[in-house]
Amino acid sequence: MKTGNTWLKSLCFSIATRTQFDDSTSPLRTAVPHDCIPFLEYAEYFTAQGPKIPLFASHIPYTCLPKSIIDSGCKIVYLCRDPKDTYVSMWHFFGRVMAITPAGKEGYPGVSIEEGFELFCKGVSSYGPYWDHVLEYWKASLERPDKILFFKYEDMKKETEACVKKLAEFLGYPFSRVEEREGTVQKIIKFCSFESLSHLEVNKSGKQVRGLDNNAYFRKGKVGDWRNYLSAEMGERLDNIMEEKLRGS
């Protein structure tokens, strides 16, 4: 969670439907990306009817995926992010979620960023310890590179065009030479950018079926924003945990 899934979903959706829609007719103009590509574990039951495309999302750890998915021809794109930015984004997001829960309405005090940080360092977070989640998919991607594409959020921000081309190729929707000459790649990147999507009316004032404001998915999208919320010591602690887990793997 909170590693850039909203961005990844918008890119995947735009790549897969580019022959059906253009920037002016894309369903992303009237629905948040999470309503265009539902989650396997729950949101498929909440998502409004949209174009039928073979794309689903999931936060489920690799070892918990159904055997039918692992053994199928299904391709998996995994996006990880610096755990420091991931934690800060997660803390802000769940603050918004708590505001619409019954507990939140009753004045639930929530968790301070320091308290949440301690829990995160202990591996207490949605879908299990962050590092275990990342390492499972990373190792699986090394074993099955034809089935699992592993991206880093920071690389996607730095080399967006190269990553988008690689993503399209992997998904089976490669860009033709004509499309590249016509600037189709750049158009998709611009349309799916944080600046573009966050300014669409649906993402400024719309709500998901479950009541969460769509703008909860568009906070900053920046690399290194953790420095505005965590101390250098806290950042070093998370880095050390990740390095230790990598060595142990």
C-alpha positions as CSV (number, residue, x, y, z in Angstrom):
1,M,0.0,0.0,0.0
2,K,0.9,3.6,-0.6
3,T,3.8,2.9,-3.0
4,G,2.3,4.7,-6.1
5,N,-0.6,2.3,-7.0
6,T,-2.9,5.1,-8.1
7,W,-0.3,6.2,-10.6
8,L,0.5,2.7,-11.8
9,K,-3.2,1.9,-12.2
10,S,-3.8,5.0,-14.3
11,L,-0.8,4.1,-16.5
12,C,-1.9,0.5,-17.0
13,F,-5.5,1.5,-17.7
14,S,-4.5,4.1,-20.2
15,I,-2.0,1.8,-22.0
16,A,-4.5,-1.0,-22.2
17,T,-7.4,1.1,-23.4
18,R,-5.6,3.6,-25.7
19,T,-7.3,2.3,-28.8
20,Q,-10.8,2.7,-27.1
21,F,-10.3,6.1,-25.5
22,D,-8.3,9.3,-25.8
23,D,-7.5,11.9,-23.2
24,S,-10.9,13.5,-23.6
25,T,-13.0,10.4,-23.4
26,S,-11.0,8.3,-20.9
27,P,-13.1,6.9,-17.9
28,L,-10.2,8.3,-15.8
29,R,-11.9,11.7,-16.2
30,T,-15.0,10.6,-14.4
31,A,-13.7,7.8,-12.0
32,V,-10.7,7.5,-9.7
33,P,-8.2,4.9,-11.0
34,H,-9.2,2.5,-8.2
35,D,-12.7,2.4,-9.6
36,C,-11.3,1.6,-13.1
37,I,-9.1,-1.3,-12.0
38,P,-10.7,-3.1,-9.0
39,F,-8.9,-4.9,-6.2
40,L,-9.1,-8.7,-6.3
41,E,-9.6,-8.9,-2.5
42,Y,-12.6,-6.6,-2.1
43,A,-13.3,-3.6,-4.4
44,E,-14.6,-5.6,-7.3
45,Y,-17.8,-5.8,-5.4
46,F,-17.9,-2.0,-4.9
47,T,-16.6,-0.8,-8.3
48,A,-19.1,0.7,-10.7
49,Q,-19.5,-0.9,-14.1
50,G,-16.8,0.2,-16.5
51,P,-15.0,-1.0,-19.6
52,K,-14.2,-4.7,-19.3
53,I,-10.4,-5.1,-19.4
54,P,-8.2,-7.9,-18.0
55,L,-6.7,-5.8,-15.3
56,F,-7.0,-6.3,-11.5
57,A,-5.0,-5.0,-8.6
58,S,-4.1,-6.5,-5.2
59,H,-2.1,-5.6,-2.1
60,I,-2.0,-9.4,-1.1
61,P,1.5,-10.7,-0.3
62,Y,3.0,-13.0,-3.0
63,T,2.9,-16.1,-0.7
64,C,-0.8,-15.5,-0.1
65,L,-1.9,-15.2,-3.7
66,P,-4.2,-18.0,-4.9
67,K,-2.4,-20.9,-6.5
68,S,-4.6,-20.3,-9.6
69,I,-3.0,-17.0,-10.1
70,I,0.6,-18.2,-9.5
71,D,0.1,-21.1,-11.9
72,S,-1.8,-19.2,-14.6
73,G,-0.4,-17.1,-17.4
74,C,-1.3,-14.0,-15.5
75,K,1.4,-11.3,-15.4
76,I,2.1,-9.3,-12.3
77,V,3.5,-5.7,-12.1
78,Y,4.9,-4.9,-8.7
79,L,5.7,-1.4,-7.5
80,C,7.8,-0.7,-4.4
81,R,8.9,2.5,-2.8
82,D,11.3,3.9,-0.2
83,P,9.8,2.6,3.1
84,K,10.2,6.0,4.7
85,D,8.0,7.7,2.1
86,T,5.7,4.7,2.1
87,Y,5.2,5.0,5.8
88,V,4.5,8.7,5.8
89,S,2.0,8.3,2.9
90,M,0.3,5.4,4.8
91,W,0.0,7.4,8.0
92,H,-1.7,10.3,6.2
93,F,-4.0,8.0,4.3
94,F,-5.2,6.1,7.3
95,G,-5.8,9.4,9.0
96,R,-8.3,10.1,6.2
97,V,-9.8,6.6,6.5
98,M,-10.3,6.9,10.2
99,A,-12.2,10.1,9.7
100,I,-15.1,8.3,7.9
101,T,-15.2,5.2,10.2
102,P,-17.7,4.9,13.1
103,A,-14.7,5.0,15.5
104,G,-13.5,8.2,13.8
105,K,-16.9,9.9,14.2
106,E,-16.8,9.0,17.9
107,G,-13.6,10.9,18.3
108,Y,-11.1,8.1,18.0
109,P,-7.8,9.7,18.8
110,G,-5.9,7.9,16.0
111,V,-2.2,7.1,16.1
112,S,0.5,9.8,16.2
113,I,3.2,9.6,13.5
114,E,5.7,8.5,16.2
115,E,3.5,5.7,17.5
116,G,2.7,4.6,14.0
117,F,6.4,4.6,13.1
118,E,7.1,2.2,16.0
119,L,4.4,-0.2,14.8
120,F,5.7,0.0,11.2
121,C,9.2,-0.8,12.3
122,K,7.9,-3.8,14.2
123,G,6.2,-5.0,11.0
124,V,2.7,-4.1,12.1
125,S,1.0,-2.7,8.9
126,S,-1.7,-3.7,6.5
127,Y,-0.9,-6.9,4.6
128,G,2.1,-7.7,6.8
129,P,5.6,-6.3,7.3
130,Y,6.5,-4.0,4.5
131,W,10.0,-5.5,3.8
132,D,8.6,-9.1,3.7
133,H,6.0,-8.0,1.2
134,V,8.6,-6.3,-1.1
135,L,11.2,-9.1,-0.8
136,E,8.7,-11.8,-1.7
137,Y,7.8,-10.2,-5.0
138,W,11.4,-9.1,-5.7
139,K,12.7,-12.7,-5.3
140,A,9.8,-14.0,-7.4
141,S,10.6,-11.5,-10.1
142,L,14.1,-12.8,-10.3
143,E,12.9,-16.4,-10.6
144,R,10.1,-15.5,-13.1
145,P,11.1,-12.3,-15.0
146,D,8.7,-13.2,-17.8
147,K,5.8,-13.2,-15.4
148,I,6.7,-10.6,-12.8
149,L,7.9,-7.0,-13.5
150,F,9.4,-5.3,-10.5
151,F,9.5,-1.5,-10.5
152,K,10.8,1.1,-8.0
153,Y,8.7,4.2,-7.6
154,E,11.8,6.4,-7.6
155,D,13.0,4.9,-10.9
156,M,9.6,5.5,-12.4
157,K,9.7,9.2,-11.4
158,K,13.3,9.6,-12.7
159,E,12.9,7.6,-16.0
160,T,9.2,7.7,-16.6
161,E,9.2,7.3,-20.4
162,A,11.5,4.2,-20.4
163,C,9.5,2.6,-17.6
164,V,6.2,3.2,-19.4
165,K,7.5,1.7,-22.6
166,K,8.7,-1.3,-20.6
167,L,5.4,-1.6,-18.8
168,A,3.4,-1.6,-22.1
169,E,5.7,-4.2,-23.6
170,F,5.4,-6.4,-20.6
171,L,1.6,-6.1,-20.5
172,G,1.3,-7.1,-24.1
173,Y,0.3,-3.7,-25.4
174,P,3.6,-2.4,-26.9
175,F,3.8,1.0,-28.5
176,S,4.2,1.0,-32.3
177,R,6.8,3.1,-34.1
178,V,3.9,5.2,-35.4
179,E,2.6,5.8,-31.9
180,E,6.0,6.7,-30.6
181,R,6.5,9.2,-33.5
182,E,3.0,10.7,-32.8
183,G,3.9,11.2,-29.1
184,T,1.4,8.7,-27.7
185,V,3.8,7.7,-24.9
186,Q,4.3,11.3,-23.8
187,K,0.5,12.0,-24.0
188,I,-0.2,9.0,-21.6
189,I,2.5,10.1,-19.2
190,K,1.2,13.7,-19.1
191,F,-2.4,12.6,-18.7
192,C,-1.5,10.1,-15.9
193,S,0.8,12.5,-14.1
194,F,0.0,13.5,-10.5
195,E,-0.5,17.1,-11.6
196,S,-3.0,16.2,-14.3
197,L,-5.1,13.6,-12.3
198,S,-5.1,15.5,-9.1
199,H,-6.7,18.5,-10.8
200,L,-9.6,16.5,-12.4
201,E,-12.9,17.4,-10.8
202,V,-13.6,13.8,-10.0
203,N,-10.4,13.6,-7.9
204,K,-10.9,16.9,-6.2
205,S,-14.5,16.5,-5.1
206,G,-15.6,12.9,-5.9
207,K,-16.0,10.0,-3.5
208,Q,-15.6,6.3,-3.7
209,V,-18.5,4.0,-3.2
210,R,-17.3,3.3,0.4
211,G,-17.3,7.1,1.2
212,L,-13.6,7.9,1.0
213,D,-12.8,11.2,-0.7
214,N,-11.0,10.6,-4.0
215,N,-8.5,13.3,-3.1
216,A,-7.2,11.1,-0.3
217,Y,-5.2,9.3,-3.1
218,F,-3.5,12.5,-4.3
219,R,-1.5,14.0,-1.4
220,K,1.9,14.9,-2.9
221,G,3.5,12.0,-4.8
222,K,7.0,13.3,-4.2
223,V,10.2,11.4,-3.5
224,G,11.8,12.3,-0.2
225,D,8.8,14.0,1.4
226,W,9.5,11.8,4.5
227,R,12.1,14.4,5.6
228,N,9.2,16.8,6.4
229,Y,7.8,14.3,9.0
230,L,10.5,12.0,10.2
231,S,13.8,12.7,11.9
232,A,17.1,11.7,10.3
233,E,17.4,9.1,13.1
234,M,14.0,7.6,12.2
235,G,15.0,7.5,8.5
236,E,18.3,5.7,9.3
237,R,16.4,3.2,11.4
238,L,14.2,2.2,8.6
239,D,17.1,2.0,6.2
240,N,18.9,-0.3,8.6
241,I,15.9,-2.6,8.9
242,M,15.6,-2.8,5.1
243,E,19.3,-3.5,4.7
244,E,19.3,-6.2,7.4
245,K,16.3,-7.9,5.7
246,L,18.1,-7.8,2.3
247,R,21.2,-9.3,3.8
248,G,19.1,-12.0,5.4
249,S,17.4,-12.9,2.1
